Amino acid sequence: MDALTGLREGPRARGAFMIRACFDPPWCVRVADRAPLTIMLMVRGDACIVPDAGDGDRVRLRAGDLAIAYGPDPYLCADDPATPPQAVILPGAECAYPDGRPLNGSMDLGVRSWGDRLLDLLVIAALRAWFATREAPAWYRAMADPVVGRAPRLLHDDPAHPWTVAALAGKAGVSRAALARRFHDLVGEPPMAYLTAWRLALAADRLRDTDDTPEAIARRVGHGSAFSLSSAFKRVHGVSPQEHRGRGRDRHRSQT
């Protein structure tokens, strides 16, 4: 299974909505809704996306271009970087003038809810197209490697399995040393370190998106117990699984 396709079975978008807006130059919108992910599609004209702090790369969008913004940091979307903000998009699909006065309905053409997993599928399709034309992440490129390509697929497909380097090498049909060396060269870390990070990433998602107990999540991602998961989680993320769950739900409430 393709790693990106596998995202369809993992975390899913919640509270997603769509805004269709039309602007005449000069225009500028400050996006401060703290959304973890935003997709922007230019239908006509062009625009520039600029980090709110003014640092980082500016992205120019033209008609037909699609951009994915990874939150929650705010940013500007404008016809020109020099145009001052005329509106602010806030959490909960609220819009306001820069001075705080409500703006909802004045500049948009309506808010619609996303259905039929459309946002999730659009993100997957966009990432797959981007990886095909730009330099893909190391883990994604590794899946096409003739030596270790099967190893990351196995880890993604069945993270709860008690994997060892020897077992992965046997499945890949190469020696243990060859697998370990090639995997590290391509991905930047040993196979078991990659597996640990993948398991913790899955655990973090399930803590945020489900009511599963830490014990159930530990078993699902391949940790022997809730205690083992908690120790590894706190070492990597700096907080306990329960603290992570609480913070994630606090952020969700602030956006609704």
Short mmCIF file of the C-alpha atoms (twelve columns), coordinates in Angstrom:
data_MODEL
# 
_entry.id   MODEL 
# 
loop_
_atom_site.group_PDB 
_atom_site.id 
_atom_site.type_symbol 
_atom_site.label_atom_id 
_atom_site.label_alt_id 
_atom_site.label_comp_id 
_atom_site.label_asym_id 
_atom_site.label_seq_id 
_atom_site.Cartn_x 
_atom_site.Cartn_y 
_atom_site.Cartn_z 
_atom_site.pdbx_PDB_model_num 
ATOM 1   C CA . MET A 1   0.000   0.000   0.000   1 
ATOM 2   C CA . ASP A 2   1.242   3.481   -0.908  1 
ATOM 3   C CA . ALA A 3   2.165   5.444   2.236   1 
ATOM 4   C CA . LEU A 4   0.070   8.402   1.124   1 
ATOM 5   C CA . THR A 5   -2.902  6.227   0.246   1 
ATOM 6   C CA . GLY A 6   -2.600  4.770   3.727   1 
ATOM 7   C CA . LEU A 7   -3.419  8.169   5.175   1 
ATOM 8   C CA . ARG A 8   -7.034  7.565   4.172   1 
ATOM 9   C CA . GLU A 9   -7.266  4.970   6.926   1 
ATOM 10  C CA . GLY A 10  -5.582  7.196   9.510   1 
ATOM 11  C CA . PRO A 11  -6.406  10.620  10.923  1 
ATOM 12  C CA . ARG A 12  -9.260  12.363  9.166   1 
ATOM 13  C CA . ALA A 13  -10.182 16.006  8.761   1 
ATOM 14  C CA . ARG A 14  -12.635 17.299  11.356  1 
ATOM 15  C CA . GLY A 15  -14.594 20.525  11.171  1 
ATOM 16  C CA . ALA A 16  -13.374 21.232  7.635   1 
ATOM 17  C CA . PHE A 17  -15.043 24.017  5.707   1 
ATOM 18  C CA . MET A 18  -14.625 25.778  2.387   1 
ATOM 19  C CA . ILE A 19  -14.683 29.500  1.630   1 
ATOM 20  C CA . ARG A 20  -15.038 30.777  -1.923  1 
ATOM 21  C CA . ALA A 21  -13.923 34.404  -2.191  1 
ATOM 22  C CA . CYS A 22  -13.469 37.012  -4.933  1 
ATOM 23  C CA . PHE A 23  -11.217 40.059  -4.631  1 
ATOM 24  C CA . ASP A 24  -10.276 43.008  -6.807  1 
ATOM 25  C CA . PRO A 25  -6.677  44.313  -6.427  1 
ATOM 26  C CA . PRO A 26  -5.345  45.607  -4.167  1 
ATOM 27  C CA . TRP A 27  -6.340  42.953  -1.630  1 
ATOM 28  C CA . CYS A 28  -4.769  41.179  1.352   1 
ATOM 29  C CA . VAL A 29  -6.129  38.703  3.899   1 
ATOM 30  C CA . ARG A 30  -4.368  37.696  7.098   1 
ATOM 31  C CA . VAL A 31  -5.117  34.026  7.847   1 
ATOM 32  C CA . ALA A 32  -5.011  33.518  11.616  1 
ATOM 33  C CA . ASP A 33  -7.533  30.707  12.096  1 
ATOM 34  C CA . ARG A 34  -4.903  28.396  13.622  1 
ATOM 35  C CA . ALA A 35  -6.042  25.609  11.295  1 
ATOM 36  C CA . PRO A 36  -3.515  22.749  11.171  1 
ATOM 37  C CA . LEU A 37  -3.917  22.486  7.403   1 
ATOM 38  C CA . THR A 38  -5.290  24.798  4.713   1 
ATOM 39  C CA . ILE A 39  -5.645  24.223  0.976   1 
ATOM 40  C CA . MET A 40  -5.796  27.204  -1.383  1 
ATOM 41  C CA . LEU A 41  -6.746  26.951  -5.042  1 
ATOM 42  C CA . MET A 42  -6.447  29.901  -7.401  1 
ATOM 43  C CA . VAL A 43  -9.251  29.933  -9.956  1 
ATOM 44  C CA . ARG A 44  -8.364  33.214  -11.645 1 
ATOM 45  C CA . GLY A 45  -5.637  35.829  -11.319 1 
ATOM 46  C CA . ASP A 46  -2.649  35.352  -9.046  1 
ATOM 47  C CA . ALA A 47  -1.663  35.786  -5.400  1 
ATOM 48  C CA . CYS A 48  1.299   35.749  -3.044  1 
ATOM 49  C CA . ILE A 49  1.493   33.844  0.240   1 
ATOM 50  C CA . VAL A 50  3.807   35.383  2.855   1 
ATOM 51  C CA . PRO A 51  4.538   34.208  6.436   1 
ATOM 52  C CA . ASP A 52  2.957   36.656  8.853   1 
ATOM 53  C CA . ALA A 53  6.294   37.493  10.432  1 
ATOM 54  C CA . GLY A 54  7.703   38.368  7.025   1 
ATOM 55  C CA . ASP A 55  10.429  35.728  7.080   1 
ATOM 56  C CA . GLY A 56  10.647  32.549  5.054   1 
ATOM 57  C CA . ASP A 57  9.934   31.951  1.399   1 
ATOM 58  C CA . ARG A 58  7.138   33.734  -0.420  1 
ATOM 59  C CA . VAL A 59  5.002   31.577  -2.675  1 
ATOM 60  C CA . ARG A 60  3.432   32.945  -5.841  1 
ATOM 61  C CA . LEU A 61  0.188   31.297  -6.972  1 
ATOM 62  C CA . ARG A 62  -1.218  31.571  -10.469 1 
ATOM 63  C CA . ALA A 63  -4.510  30.406  -11.928 1 
ATOM 64  C CA . GLY A 64  -4.807  26.639  -11.491 1 
ATOM 65  C CA . ASP A 65  -2.134  26.428  -8.757  1 
ATOM 66  C CA . LEU A 66  -2.845  24.692  -5.459  1 
ATOM 67  C CA . ALA A 67  -1.022  25.450  -2.195  1 
ATOM 68  C CA . ILE A 68  -1.041  23.613  1.136   1 
ATOM 69  C CA . ALA A 69  -0.351  25.708  4.262   1 
ATOM 70  C CA . TYR A 70  0.731   23.845  7.384   1 
ATOM 71  C CA . GLY A 71  -0.520  25.661  10.522  1 
ATOM 72  C CA . PRO A 72  -1.095  26.960  13.025  1 
ATOM 73  C CA . ASP A 73  1.208   29.956  12.384  1 
ATOM 74  C CA . PRO A 74  -0.562  32.854  10.608  1 
ATOM 75  C CA . TYR A 75  0.293   34.113  7.129   1 
ATOM 76  C CA . LEU A 76  -0.784  36.669  4.544   1 
ATOM 77  C CA . CYS A 77  -2.461  35.933  1.237   1 
ATOM 78  C CA . ALA A 78  -2.454  38.982  -1.050  1 
ATOM 79  C CA . ASP A 79  -2.210  40.294  -4.578  1 
ATOM 80  C CA . ASP A 80  1.130   41.832  -3.581  1 
ATOM 81  C CA . PRO A 81  3.313   41.461  -0.448  1 
ATOM 82  C CA . ALA A 82  3.198   45.242  0.046   1 
ATOM 83  C CA . THR A 83  -0.606  45.387  0.297   1 
ATOM 84  C CA . PRO A 84  -1.749  45.872  3.925   1 
ATOM 85  C CA . PRO A 85  -4.297  43.409  5.356   1 
ATOM 86  C CA . GLN A 86  -7.926  44.301  4.754   1 
ATOM 87  C CA . ALA A 87  -9.442  41.291  6.516   1 
ATOM 88  C CA . VAL A 88  -8.525  38.642  9.068   1 
ATOM 89  C CA . ILE A 89  -9.757  35.032  9.053   1 
ATOM 90  C CA . LEU A 90  -10.142 33.868  12.663  1 
ATOM 91  C CA . PRO A 91  -10.838 30.475  14.287  1 
ATOM 92  C CA . GLY A 92  -14.297 29.080  13.712  1 
ATOM 93  C CA . ALA A 93  -14.671 30.492  10.169  1 
ATOM 94  C CA . GLU A 94  -15.055 33.994  11.619  1 
ATOM 95  C CA . CYS A 95  -13.878 36.985  9.574   1 
ATOM 96  C CA . ALA A 96  -13.113 40.498  10.803  1 
ATOM 97  C CA . TYR A 97  -11.623 43.778  9.742   1 
ATOM 98  C CA . PRO A 98  -8.077  44.397  11.053  1 
ATOM 99  C CA . ASP A 99  -9.570  46.620  13.790  1 
ATOM 100 C CA . GLY A 100 -11.749 43.745  15.045  1 
ATOM 101 C CA . ARG A 101 -15.120 44.661  13.545  1 
ATOM 102 C CA . PRO A 102 -17.018 41.613  12.212  1 
ATOM 103 C CA . LEU A 103 -16.789 41.050  8.484   1 
ATOM 104 C CA . ASN A 104 -18.670 37.822  7.886   1 
ATOM 105 C CA . GLY A 105 -20.694 37.921  4.673   1 
ATOM 106 C CA . SER A 106 -19.164 41.132  3.364   1 
ATOM 107 C CA . MET A 107 -16.413 39.668  1.205   1 
ATOM 108 C CA . ASP A 108 -17.085 35.948  0.818   1 
ATOM 109 C CA . LEU A 109 -19.434 33.984  -1.380  1 
ATOM 110 C CA . GLY A 110 -20.496 31.552  1.286   1 
ATOM 111 C CA . VAL A 111 -19.110 28.867  3.555   1 
ATOM 112 C CA . ARG A 112 -19.653 25.219  2.690   1 
ATOM 113 C CA . SER A 113 -18.820 22.069  4.605   1 
ATOM 114 C CA . TRP A 114 -16.522 19.520  2.994   1 
ATOM 115 C CA . GLY A 115 -18.210 15.990  2.523   1 
ATOM 116 C CA . ASP A 116 -17.354 12.532  1.178   1 
ATOM 117 C CA . ARG A 117 -13.709 12.709  2.658   1 
ATOM 118 C CA . LEU A 118 -13.033 15.276  -0.105  1 
ATOM 119 C CA . LEU A 119 -10.410 17.262  1.813   1 
ATOM 120 C CA . ASP A 120 -8.439  14.133  2.765   1 
ATOM 121 C CA . LEU A 121 -8.428  12.872  -0.819  1 
ATOM 122 C CA . LEU A 122 -7.427  16.267  -2.171  1 
ATOM 123 C CA . VAL A 123 -4.469  16.486  0.223   1 
ATOM 124 C CA . ILE A 124 -3.269  13.014  -0.772  1 
ATOM 125 C CA . ALA A 125 -3.576  13.777  -4.489  1 
ATOM 126 C CA . ALA A 126 -1.769  17.105  -4.074  1 
ATOM 127 C CA . LEU A 127 1.105   15.571  -2.116  1 
ATOM 128 C CA . ARG A 128 1.505   12.736  -4.602  1 
ATOM 129 C CA . ALA A 129 1.656   15.193  -7.509  1 
ATOM 130 C CA . TRP A 130 4.109   17.426  -5.635  1 
ATOM 131 C CA . PHE A 131 6.405   14.520  -4.755  1 
ATOM 132 C CA . ALA A 132 6.436   13.507  -8.422  1 
ATOM 133 C CA . THR A 133 7.706   16.925  -9.547  1 
ATOM 134 C CA . ARG A 134 9.741   18.074  -6.535  1 
ATOM 135 C CA . GLU A 135 12.204  16.378  -4.228  1 
ATOM 136 C CA . ALA A 136 10.131  14.002  -2.101  1 
ATOM 137 C CA . PRO A 137 10.886  13.296  1.590   1 
ATOM 138 C CA . ALA A 138 13.619  10.758  2.215   1 
ATOM 139 C CA . TRP A 139 11.225  8.093   3.521   1 
ATOM 140 C CA . TYR A 140 9.085   8.390   0.385   1 
ATOM 141 C CA . ARG A 141 12.071  8.122   -1.952  1 
ATOM 142 C CA . ALA A 142 13.330  5.104   -0.036  1 
ATOM 143 C CA . MET A 143 10.215  3.153   -0.979  1 
ATOM 144 C CA . ALA A 144 11.341  3.153   -4.617  1 
ATOM 145 C CA . ASP A 145 14.836  1.879   -3.797  1 
ATOM 146 C CA . PRO A 146 15.524  -1.644  -5.114  1 
ATOM 147 C CA . VAL A 147 17.450  -2.643  -1.977  1 
ATOM 148 C CA . VAL A 148 15.362  -1.338  0.921   1 
ATOM 149 C CA . GLY A 149 12.150  -0.274  -0.795  1 
ATOM 150 C CA . ARG A 150 10.083  -2.995  0.847   1 
ATOM 151 C CA . ALA A 151 11.290  -2.269  4.384   1 
ATOM 152 C CA . PRO A 152 9.575   1.105   4.955   1 
ATOM 153 C CA . ARG A 153 6.418   -0.262  3.331   1 
ATOM 154 C CA . LEU A 154 6.369   -3.123  5.813   1 
ATOM 155 C CA . LEU A 155 6.878   -0.742  8.730   1 
ATOM 156 C CA . HIS A 156 4.061   1.513   7.528   1 
ATOM 157 C CA . ASP A 157 1.669   -1.347  6.824   1 
ATOM 158 C CA . ASP A 158 2.162   -3.210  10.114  1 
ATOM 159 C CA . PRO A 159 3.841   -1.012  12.775  1 
ATOM 160 C CA . ALA A 160 2.614   -3.243  15.606  1 
ATOM 161 C CA . HIS A 161 4.602   -6.247  14.359  1 
ATOM 162 C CA . PRO A 162 7.707   -7.050  16.490  1 
ATOM 163 C CA . TRP A 163 10.097  -6.061  13.730  1 
ATOM 164 C CA . THR A 164 13.860  -6.526  13.848  1 
ATOM 165 C CA . VAL A 165 16.470  -5.502  11.308  1 
ATOM 166 C CA . ALA A 166 17.055  -9.185  10.581  1 
ATOM 167 C CA . ALA A 167 13.348  -9.788  9.931   1 
ATOM 168 C CA . LEU A 168 13.128  -6.760  7.624   1 
ATOM 169 C CA . ALA A 169 16.253  -7.878  5.767   1 
ATOM 170 C CA . GLY A 170 14.762  -11.329 5.271   1 
ATOM 171 C CA . LYS A 171 11.564  -9.860  3.821   1 
ATOM 172 C CA . ALA A 172 13.584  -7.534  1.570   1 
ATOM 173 C CA . GLY A 173 15.845  -10.369 0.399   1 
ATOM 174 C CA . VAL A 174 19.099  -8.632  1.406   1 
ATOM 175 C CA . SER A 175 21.632  -9.051  4.176   1 
ATOM 176 C CA . ARG A 176 21.093  -7.404  7.555   1 
ATOM 177 C CA . ALA A 177 24.181  -5.231  7.108   1 
ATOM 178 C CA . ALA A 178 23.179  -4.158  3.594   1 
ATOM 179 C CA . LEU A 179 19.699  -3.191  4.725   1 
ATOM 180 C CA . ALA A 180 20.908  -1.247  7.765   1 
ATOM 181 C CA . ARG A 181 23.547  0.647   5.770   1 
ATOM 182 C CA . ARG A 182 21.333  1.479   2.794   1 
ATOM 183 C CA . PHE A 183 18.340  2.416   4.951   1 
ATOM 184 C CA . HIS A 184 20.444  4.834   6.984   1 
ATOM 185 C CA . ASP A 185 21.961  6.349   3.848   1 
ATOM 186 C CA . LEU A 186 18.544  6.992   2.290   1 
ATOM 187 C CA . VAL A 187 16.374  7.851   5.288   1 
ATOM 188 C CA . GLY A 188 18.961  9.389   7.603   1 
ATOM 189 C CA . GLU A 189 18.365  7.078   10.570  1 
ATOM 190 C CA . PRO A 190 18.432  3.338   11.364  1 
ATOM 191 C CA . PRO A 191 15.347  1.214   10.618  1 
ATOM 192 C CA . MET A 192 14.436  0.724   14.286  1 
ATOM 193 C CA . ALA A 193 14.728  4.445   15.040  1 
ATOM 194 C CA . TYR A 194 12.453  5.147   12.087  1 
ATOM 195 C CA . LEU A 195 9.969   2.551   13.354  1 
ATOM 196 C CA . THR A 196 9.957   4.107   16.820  1 
ATOM 197 C CA . ALA A 197 9.244   7.558   15.390  1 
ATOM 198 C CA . TRP A 198 6.479   6.150   13.170  1 
ATOM 199 C CA . ARG A 199 4.840   4.351   16.090  1 
ATOM 200 C CA . LEU A 200 4.908   7.510   18.218  1 
ATOM 201 C CA . ALA A 201 3.482   9.588   15.370  1 
ATOM 202 C CA . LEU A 202 0.593   7.126   15.027  1 
ATOM 203 C CA . ALA A 203 0.078   7.157   18.793  1 
ATOM 204 C CA . ALA A 204 -0.001  10.961  18.833  1 
ATOM 205 C CA . ASP A 205 -2.690  10.976  16.153  1 
ATOM 206 C CA . ARG A 206 -4.839  8.416   17.943  1 
ATOM 207 C CA . LEU A 207 -4.503  10.243  21.250  1 
ATOM 208 C CA . ARG A 208 -5.794  13.388  19.593  1 
ATOM 209 C CA . ASP A 209 -8.454  11.870  17.336  1 
ATOM 210 C CA . THR A 210 -9.919  8.971   19.353  1 
ATOM 211 C CA . ASP A 211 -11.021 8.108   22.874  1 
ATOM 212 C CA . ASP A 212 -8.944  4.912   22.903  1 
ATOM 213 C CA . THR A 213 -7.158  4.225   26.163  1 
ATOM 214 C CA . PRO A 214 -3.355  4.554   26.259  1 
ATOM 215 C CA . GLU A 215 -3.179  0.790   26.749  1 
ATOM 216 C CA . ALA A 216 -5.223  0.130   23.593  1 
ATOM 217 C CA . ILE A 217 -3.188  2.649   21.609  1 
ATOM 218 C CA . ALA A 218 0.056   1.092   22.848  1 
ATOM 219 C CA . ARG A 219 -0.996  -2.320  21.581  1 
ATOM 220 C CA . ARG A 220 -2.181  -0.908  18.269  1 
ATOM 221 C CA . VAL A 221 1.110   0.827   17.474  1 
ATOM 222 C CA . GLY A 222 3.441   -1.887  18.740  1 
ATOM 223 C CA . HIS A 223 4.353   -0.857  22.282  1 
ATOM 224 C CA . GLY A 224 4.106   -3.543  24.910  1 
ATOM 225 C CA . SER A 225 2.223   -1.464  27.463  1 
ATOM 226 C CA . ALA A 226 0.874   1.975   28.254  1 
ATOM 227 C CA . PHE A 227 3.892   2.516   30.503  1 
ATOM 228 C CA . SER A 228 6.302   1.744   27.659  1 
ATOM 229 C CA . LEU A 229 4.402   4.083   25.342  1 
ATOM 230 C CA . SER A 230 4.317   6.837   27.952  1 
ATOM 231 C CA . SER A 231 8.061   6.630   28.584  1 
ATOM 232 C CA . ALA A 232 8.933   6.774   24.887  1 
ATOM 233 C CA . PHE A 233 6.335   9.458   24.174  1 
ATOM 234 C CA . LYS A 234 7.547   11.750  26.936  1 
ATOM 235 C CA . ARG A 235 11.176  11.264  25.921  1 
ATOM 236 C CA . VAL A 236 10.444  12.346  22.336  1 
ATOM 237 C CA . HIS A 237 7.598   14.853  22.728  1 
ATOM 238 C CA . GLY A 238 8.385   16.212  26.184  1 
ATOM 239 C CA . VAL A 239 4.862   15.556  27.508  1 
ATOM 240 C CA . SER A 240 2.905   12.514  28.589  1 
ATOM 241 C CA . PRO A 241 0.298   10.941  26.286  1 
ATOM 242 C CA . GLN A 242 -2.503  12.329  28.447  1 
ATOM 243 C CA . GLU A 243 -1.023  15.841  28.350  1 
ATOM 244 C CA . HIS A 244 -0.751  15.586  24.562  1 
ATOM 245 C CA . ARG A 245 -4.393  14.496  24.348  1 
ATOM 246 C CA . GLY A 246 -5.514  17.406  26.514  1 
ATOM 247 C CA . ARG A 247 -3.567  19.973  24.522  1 
ATOM 248 C CA . GLY A 248 -4.920  18.662  21.227  1 
ATOM 249 C CA . ARG A 249 -8.506  18.938  22.442  1 
ATOM 250 C CA . ASP A 250 -7.899  22.419  23.839  1 
ATOM 251 C CA . ARG A 251 -6.651  23.513  20.387  1 
ATOM 252 C CA . HIS A 252 -9.675  21.927  18.727  1 
ATOM 253 C CA . ARG A 253 -12.068 23.763  21.051  1 
ATOM 254 C CA . SER A 254 -10.313 27.070  20.354  1 
ATOM 255 C CA . GLN A 255 -10.931 26.604  16.614  1 
ATOM 256 C CA . THR A 256 -14.665 25.882  16.936  1 
# 
